[in-house]
């Protein structure tokens, strides 16, 4: 043995750690892009008020809120 380690000798925990690192890097890129668009980009020309919101959007938000709370408390 010359002290070298091959990929097949690595414990499965190291592969899991590598997968977690890659997933974290992807999610940081994804969520930071949303933040950059929200806070740093100039809005469209002619837009003076927020996006329209109707009853269907409010209902969907309320359903998701209630489902999140119920599922969070039941687990």
Buried (B, 14 or more C-beta within 10 A) or exposed (E): EEEEEEEEEEEEEEEEEEEEEEEEEEEEEEEEEEEEEEEEEEEEEEEEEEEEEEEEEEEEEEEEEEEEEEEEEEE
